[in-house]
Structures are given as C-alpha cells and as structure tokens.
Amino acid sequence: MGSSGPGRRGDADGPEGPARRSRGDAALVVDARKTVVSCTRRAAALLGCSPDALRGRDVVELFEDPGTWSVLASGALGGRQNTGGVVLLRPGGGTLHVRLRVSVLVPDGAHGVHFLLRMAQGGPPGPDRAEPGAAAQDPDPSAEDTEPRAEDGPLRRPRLATAGGSASERADLRYASAAAIGGSLDITRNAEDLAAVLVPAFADLAAVDLTLSVLQGEEPAPFTGATPLRRVAVAAVDGWPQELYPRGATLTVGDVASEQVRRGAAGFLPDLTELRSLLAAQEERSRLFLPPGATSLLLMPVQARGLVLGTVLLWRTGRRRPFDENDAGLADEVASRAALSIDNARRYTKERRTAETLQRSLLPRVVEESTAAETSGVYVPGGTPEGIGGSWFDVIELSSARVAFLVGRVPGHGLGATAAMGRLRAAVGTLADLDPAPDELLSHLDDLVVRFANTDDRDPVHTGIEGALRGASCVYATYDPLTGRCLIASAGHPGPVLVRGGAAGPGQVDATDPAGPDATEPPAAAEPLVAEQVEVTAGPPLGTGNGPFEMAELLLSAGDVLVFHSDGAAPRDDPAGHRRQAAVAEVARSAAASGRSMADAGRELLGRLSDPAPDHDQALLLARTRELPADLTAGWTVTADPEAVAEVRSGVTDQLTAWGLTELAFSTELIVSELVTNAIRYAGAPITVRLIKDQRLICEVSDPSQTQPHLRRARLTDEGGRGLFLIAQLTHRWGSRYTPEGKTIWTEQLLTPR
C-alpha cells in the first residue's frame, strides 16, 4: 500500500457518501501546504458546505484575518495548543464564530507536518493566542493509576499508561482515531482507516490482519494459533517491505502470539534483538514479526464482545524511541474503538449478504435461450447501506413460441422490499400463464396489489411488505417471433431502449442484386445504429387503482435489441443517472452492431454500472429478438362442416411427414380431431388450425367463441366429456388464451416421444 498520510482516509465523508455516518465532532486536518486534506461532516455543516467543498481548499481562505493561520500553526509547532475564538469565512458566504484549537497531529516527517483543528460554534471574535509556555493540554485518560499486571509470555503485558511528556500527542492520536475510524460499513475500509491513523503518527509500519470468518460476515470462532487471518490493510512510511507478508496474504500467528491475543490486551517488545536470534531459522515466523530495520514491536488484539476479530502488528524503526507501557495502553484504547467499528461492519456485511442472497435467489437465470429471443439479465446491488432493494427482471415463456419480458422496481430497501418483489414476481408469473394482453395483465396485477395493501394485518412484518408493494412500477412486454409483433404496457415505468439491428445499412451490399456492386463506386459507410427510447404511455404505479393501462405496439425484426431498465427516467440534476442511461444505450448499440452474445453485453453492462456502485439497486434485461422461419409453420382454415375434419387431419399428417415427425402423427391427429370437432359443434366458423415446429411441436385451434374449455373427469355413464382428458394425457402441456377474435386452444408435444 505504500506510504500514507494521516488524513488519507480519516474524513467522515469519503467516497461512500451516505454510507459514512455523521460525526459529533467538528474537525479539520491540514497538511504542510496549508491544504485541508480531511474533515468531518460536523465541520462541513458548521461551515455551510459539503465535505467535498472543504477538501483541497487553502485553510488560509477560511479565516477572516489571513494572518491568523500562520500564528496558530507556528504556535502549534512550538509545542503550544492554541485555543481561542476566531472568525471563519463560510465558503458559501457569511461568517462563523468558533472556538478553535490547533495542535500538531503528525510531526514533521516523510509526509510533512499535519495539523488538527478542532472547532465548536461560539466564542468571542478574535483568536486568543496562547503565550509561550502557557499551552493548554487535554487531560490524559491514560494517566489513571491501576494495579500492575503480571508479565507473562514473550510480550510484556503492560499496566495502563501514566501521564508523561507525550500526553498531548497521545490525546491527539485518540482524537484522530475517533474521527477517522468507524465512518464506514465496509470491513476493509475500517481496517485501512486504522492503519492510516497509526502510521506515521504512532508507528512506522502497521499491518491489520482479520480472521476469514469476520471478512465473510460470520460470527468469529474461538481463536487459536492455527486460525487463518487475512492481511487486509498495511501502511508504511517508506513503502511496505518485501520481507513481510503483503496485503492479501493468508497467515497464522502461532500458539505463543495467539495466547497473547486471547488475553485481549496489547503487548510489546522494546528490543527485537533476542527475537531475531530465536527466529533466525524460521522464515515464516520472521516474515510475520521481523521487518528489516525494525527496532521494536507492538501487538494489538482486536476484540469485540470477548471474541477475537483479528490483530494489528506495529513496528518502529531507526532512531524512533521503542514502544513502552504508555504506548501499549494507548494501543488498547485505539484497538477497542477499531474493534467496535469492525464488528459493526461485520454485522452489516452479514445482513447485506443475506438480503442479496435472497434477492438473487428470487430472480430467474441470468441467461435464457428461446426461439423468440436471446436474453441476459443484470442485477447490480446499490453501493449504499440501503442498496439491496426490490428491483427485478423476468423472462416468461408463453404459448405458441412467444415470450414475455418484465422489469420492475419495488419502492424501499432491505428484506421487506425483497420479499415484496418476490410476491409481485410470483403474481406476474401466475397471471402470465393465463396469457392476457399486457394492459389486461397490469390491470389484474394492480387489483391484486390493492388487495394486498388493504389487508387488515397488524403484523409489522406484513405491513412493511404490503406497504412496499404499493407504488411499485414495472413494464411488461410480449413478443411473437412468428409475426414480429411486440406489445408493451407500463405501470409507472419508462419504456425500453430499442436499437434496430436487423435492417441492412447503406454500407451493406445486397447479394441478391443481379447487377452486383459498382466497382467504380466505393461502398458507402454504414450509418451508426440509433438507440431510441420506446414511447409508452406509462400508467399509474401499481396499487393506486387509478388505471387503465395503455398498450403500445412495435414491429420488430430479427437482430433488434431491447434493453429494459428498472431505473426510471433520470432527472436533469442526476449526472450519475444520465451516465447509467448513456452506458445502457452504448452497450445496446454495440451489441446490435457486432452481434455478440447478450451474455457478453450483460457482463460489460454489469461492470460499467458497478463502478462506481449506484445509490440503489438496478435490474436490467437485454433481449435480442429472433424470427421463426416460415417453413416451420403450417396453417389451415376449416369450415364449420364435420367432413372438413378428415381433410385437416390429412394435411396435418402430410406436414408432420415433411418435418420428419411421423412418430407424432397419430397423437397429433387425435388432438386436431378433438379440438376441431369441438370448435365446429360449439363455436362455428371461422376456425383455423396452425402447427409450429419449435423446440416442441405446437398445435393451435382458434375459433370465435369466448368460452374457455374445462377439463373434468367423466363418469362411467357420461356419453361425452373425455376429449380434453384425452388431450391432457397425450400432450406435454396445453392451455387456452383469449384473442380479439375469440379464443385459441394450444397444445405442446415433446419432439422426442416419452
């Protein structure tokens, strides 16, 4: 990791944004160039700006009197901690009266001096500049006397520190650790913050090692010398030595050191000469404890609730004074604060992984292949603590080789939103099995959500789930590969992005043209493909009961690419949302132009949307449409005459013979005979029969009646009622759907006989 300054990760508002918690303290860290390198949220709030607006600013610009900073800085360098009232200038305008204290956080070294400014609102204007020798010092909590503890093991078990000449420096380190550690819910980030606080202010080298179970979010197991640790963070003044285990290495501390760790208190070795002699022939132990040039060692156990989370190893080198009992006592305090933060992050990691596992388990397979389309789903968790939500996608196989595309989003976050998403997806799947038109399906789904939300259930768990259902949005589309017809309806959601890639561009040559290309004219450059937002009249969100929903119709060709996105339209003041939408359009154009698989396009889109992670979870569905060749379908129009049944049976047999499916001829004849006879008897003309050779053999019989067939078990004395029962036994599955002209009864048979 190399050298790292004290303020590298010590602010309260780093890249994680909302993930970092507000501080009660108002503090700034200023480097030797007078630049603000870190700040807390409280400091930014007092100055009326964001933390980003403070970082990188010249600290002199914050003082009403430009000469104030030089006086305060020189006093701090002289060993004084200047405390008094000053007037600061807010970056957005106006002034602020504060009580300000300036002290040296890190003495002059490889990274230059760093100052710590602590402020509190109020106080008279004008700095109270402390006179030389009148430095105000914070009380040192470590100065309390306690009973001495016995020394045991290779590392000395210290007494708590007593006050000494460096009490002010220790107080500053305590304050810096309080401001820097615990602002993230990421385990590794907390470990990095801890290492950055300790180097170079307290040590020259630092390594933070955590148990593998902690990194996975699990409860720590009893700690032994063989417990595997992962080195998650390192810090060094002059670069990390190659002789030590690097970041990312897996290691164990051994039995002797593990005994010290289990005691829960820091131990130190002021002189490493004897240890070097003992470990001269043990390369692995030397890589753990003995960097070149190190003169003293301190081991900090990281414990929470009596359980060992990991360890911190610290070294001092060169002429720096060796670690002593005061340092060990201070290390205990810092380690205790870090342990609470790491354990809190561990618990959050476990909860987040549980929610994410549930979310992914409720989503369908990422890649789906069908006759109608090649699809790929993408799910991107949010990067904030509330990132797991209720975004989802689905691909549903419909009758007659058609397919349905669905993307939606449930408001809210956490397990409640995930559970609500699961209920919605199951409801859509059940409704889609009835095969209504998209607008009709959304109307039924809206009624269902209203009923869920109005359920009189005082259980807070169910109340949260039902509340999350209300206001959910989704877009539902069906596509028919035989006709290229795509029907889309929306409930409070924008339409998909469409890139038409099936039509030949101007730069393509028509091979069927007998004249051929003109050799004297160079081919025209192909026009770039256009990504367009499909215009869909968005109905109200689900659960409002304010329908109806309108349906849009598209005519698609093979090779067209659709991208459905759970994110709504990005507002003008949301640059991140616009970047996501631009990435979606760019990937869709690239996939349509190159013909690469939807799985590859989905992986690229996943990478682009995950860096940086969005504020809320995202679900996307990419689909490339296909067409069913005309020679794989056959149709007949049947008159309402019983004699026509024999003619259509003969035509079906001939077609199956042409397709090489003679083994299915007998069963298909029975199916066609039964369905056509029923249509003639109960519905009348016009009657159509269609065969589709897909991954299964599909048979359709359409008639003008709106009466749905009902399967029942006939009694021994019944003269009829056995036709549909016979069909159910002969087919893989069967069903019916309403059409604008009446209804269609369809059956599917496996191409390989059972």
Disulfide bonds with the S-S distance in Angstrom:
none
